[in-house]
Amino acid sequence: MSSIQTIQGGPPFHKPPTPMTLGEAPIYRSSDSTLHWVDALKSPSELHILPISPLTGTPLGPSRILQLSDSVSVHYFRKNVPGSYICAYYAGIAFMDEKTGRLDVLREIIHESERGSRRFNDGGVDSKGRFWAAEIDKNAVGAFGLGGPPESYGTPKGRVWRYDPDGGLYLMFEGVVCGNGVDWSPDDRTFYLNDSVGQMVYAFDFDLEKGEISNKRTLVDFHGTEGEPDGMVVDTDGNLWIAVYGTNRVMVFDPSGKKIKELVFSGQRLTCPTWGGENNDILFVTSAKGSDGIEGQADEGGNMFSYKVVDGPKGKPEHEFAG
């Protein structure tokens, strides 16, 4: 029986001027070697842009911080549209401007009457350039917390949407408590979705040409632990690198759901990883502030963490929205 490899990821490589309330959605741009992420729950929400070394990932200067007009929780670059992102904000999908932080709303999906019960959270872009965005069922999270609601609650209200480059909007799935960690296998045959508060990692069959998902199944079940599978990326071998909120670890699972390694950091509330650097061999991880400490040590959550892959599979660049 093989043992699980444990790797010390270390302290933060970058500390914002004040610890982030909820750092999320890191993405790397190779053209100017910058790392972009948001502090989603700060009031007002912020966009951070940090120049980094493409070889080592170390900062090359201070970050630029922009205040946003709404709470953005996930964003991706737009193909051939410099300085613009597609994003999910609290209630829908928008374009976001890199220079000003302005949001231009494309679709308001969660109407005013529903905003006490739903909000958007994480998302991803598939290899056809379509944007996928997942919601949170705020009622289930607030009433039941970690582990999700009992069967008597019924189907959780969190949904997954697909927004296409031509402006088409499609409801793809309903039934998640806290939608997170949207990604795909390297061969585009499997779609992954984390339910953080529900403590589950799901896999679906994925039809790339049609943009459809089917055959939902459980890949990893975190029930019985304190961990929440949060943001996620996949490497070139198809392994899932999952930031497990509440554990100070990024856990790595093979495509069958077997845990093969874990990275240990000095922040307990890790939220979302991304690949970056010149060779896509640096894992950057956002985090949230606010716990009492880890194993007798101070919690350095609310800062940015990184890990450079020494051997084994590396990452793949994030796709860009094609509209």
N, C-alpha and C positions, 0 to 999 in steps of 0.2 A: 504494500500500500504506500503510494508516494505521499510525501509530506507537502504541506502548503508552504511555499516560499514567502518569507516575510522580509520586506525591504524597508529600511528607514528612509523616509522621504525628506525629513528634516524640517527646519523652520521656514517661515515665509521668505520669499525672494523679493517681495515688494509689499510695502505697507502704505496704504493710502493715508492722506492727512488725518483722517479719523477712521476708525474701524468701520467696515461696511455693515449695514443692518442685514442685508441679504444680497451678497454678491451672486450674480448669475450670468449665464450665457456667454462665456468667453469664446471668442473666435479670433483666429490669426490671419493677418493679411501679409502675404509674402512679398508683394511689390514694394513695400516700404518697411517690412519687418516690424509691424505694430500689432499689439494685442488689444482687443476691444472687449469690454464687458460692461454690465450694468449693475448698479445697486438698486434693486427693484423696489424695495420697500422703504427706502429713505424718502423723506418728504422735503422737497420734491425728489422724484426719482432722478438718478444720475447715470450718464454715460461716461466711462473712463477709457482713455486711449493712451497706451504706454509704448514708447519705442523700445525695442529690445534687440539684443544681439541675435542674429539668425543662427549662430553656431552654438552659443551657450545659454541663450535665454535670459541673460542678465540685463537689467534696465540700462538704457543708454541716455537717460534723461528723466525729467519729471513727467508724470502723467498729465494729460489734458482732461479736464472734467467739465462736462456740460450738464446743465439742468434741463430735464425733459418736461414736456407739458402733460404727460400722463405716466402711469406706472408701467414701464416696459419690462417684460420678464424674459423675452427671447428675441434675438435678432440675427439676421444673416445678410451677407453682402448681396448686392444685385449684380448680375453679370452684365458687363459693358455699360454700367451706370455708376461711374465713380462718385464717391461721396454720399451714397445712398444705401440704406438697408431696407429690407422688409422686416416687419416685427409684429409680435403680438403684444398689444397693450391690454389693460384690464378688461376691456369689453369687446375687443375685436382685432382686426388686422389693419396695419397702416404702413406707409413708407415713412422712414425717419431720416432726417437730414444730418449728416455728420458735422457740418459747420455750425449749425444753429441749435440742433436738438429738436427742431420742429417736427411734429407728426402730421402727416396728411392721411386722414382716415380713408381706407378703401372699403371696408365692410364693418359696420357695427353689428355684431352678432348677438351679444348678450345685452338685451334691452334693459332700460332703467328699472323696470319692475323685477328683473331677475338678478340684479347685481348683489343682492344680499345672499344669494344662494349659489352663484357661479362666478368664476373669473378665469381668465386664461393664465397659463403657467409656462410650459416648455413647448418645444417644437423642433422641427428639423426640415431639411431640404433634401429631396430624393435626387437620384442621378438624372432625372428628366427635368430638373429645375422647378419642381412643384413644392410649395410650402405646406407643411403639416403642423397643426397647432393643437395642443391638448389643454383641457380645462381641469379645474378643481371643483368638486362638489363641496362648497363651503359649509353647508348644513351638516353633512356627514362628518367632516373633519372636526367641526366645532362640538358636535354632540358626542362623538365616540372616540376621537383621537386615534392613537397608534393602533394599528390592526384593522381599522375600518369598522363599518357598521355590521350588526347581526343580520341574518337572513330576513328577519321580520321587517327590516328597513326597506327591502325591495332593491331594485337595481339602482346602484349609485348614479347620480345625475351628470357626472363629468363626461364630456364628449371629446372626440377627436375629429378635427376638420381638415379638409384638403383645399388649399387655395391655389388655383392654376395660373400660369402666366397670362392666359387670355381673360382672366377675371372670373372664371367659373369657381363656384364655392360648393363643396360637397361634404355632407355629413358621413363620416366613415365608420364611426363606432360610438356607442354610448354604453357606459357601465364602469367608469373608472372613478375612484375617490379623489386621487391627486395625480393627474397625468403628468408624466415626467420621462426623461431619458429616451426620446424618440431617435431611433437610428435603424440602419439596415446592414445586413450581412454584405461582405465584399462582392458576392455573386448576385446581389439584388433579388434573392429568392426568399429572404426572410425579413420581416419587419418586427422591430422590438419596441416595446412600450413598458415603462416602469409605472407602477402605482405605488408612490412613496408611502403614503399613510396606510394604504391597503397592504403594504409590505410584500408586494408581488412583482416579479418580472415576467412579462408575457412575451411569447413569440407568436407570430402569425405567418401564414403563407403570404407572399407578396407577388402580385402580377405587375411587373414593371411597366409594360406597355399600356395596360388599362388603368394603372394606379389604384388597384384594389387590394384589400386585405381579406383573409378568410382563415378558417381553422385555428381559432385562438386556443392557445395551450399555455400551461404554466411551465416556465423554464427554471425559475428560482423562487423559493418560498422563504421569506425572512421571518415568518411568525415564530414566536418564542424567543426572539432576540429584541434588542433595543434599536436595531438598525432600520433605516428607511432608505431603500434604493432610490437615489435622487438622479442627477444628471448622468449621462453615459456616452461613451464613444466606443467604437469598434476598431480593432487593429487589422493589419493586413492578413492575419491568420484567422480572422473571424472571432477572436476573443473579445468579450465585453468588459470594459473598464468602467466600473460603476462607483461613483462617489456615494458612500453610504453615510448619510446624515446621522449624526449622533454617535459615531464610532471612531472618529479621527482616522478613517481608513478609506482608501480606494481599493475595492476588491475586484479581482480579475477572474472571470469565469470563461471556460471554454464553450464552444457552441452547443455542447450537450447540457450545460448548466453546472458543470463541476467546477468548484473553486480551485484555482491553481496558484494564485499568489495574492498578496495584499501589500499595499504601500501604506506606511504609517507616518502621519504628519502631526504637527503640534497644534492643529486646530481641530476641535471636535465636530464642528458643524460644517463639514465639507458639502458643497452643493453641486458643482458641475465641472467636468473636465473638458478639455479640447486638446487636439494635437497641434503642434506648431514647430517653428524652426525651419531652417533650410532643408533638412532631411526628414521632417515630420517625425522626429525622434524625441521631442520634448513634450511632456504632458503638463499642461497648465491647469490649475484647479482653483476655482473660486470658493469662498466660504462665507459663513455668517458669524456674527459676534454673539457672545452672550451666555456662556455656561460657567460653571463654578470651577472648572479645571479638569485636567485629565491625569489620572493615575498619580496625583500629587504634584503635577506640574501645572503652570499657568496655561490657560487656554489662549492660543494666539489666533482664534477665529476672527473673521472680519478682514483678513488679509489674503494675499495671493500666494499660492504654493506652486512648486514645479518639481518635476522629476525627469531626468534625462535617461533615456533607455540606453543601456550599455550593450546588451546583446539580445537576440530574439526579435520577434516581429515589432515593427514600428507602426506609426499611425498612417492615416490617409487624410488628405485635405478635405475640408468641408465643401459640399457643393454650394453653388450660388443660385439664387432665385433667377429664373430665366425671363422675368417680365420687368 
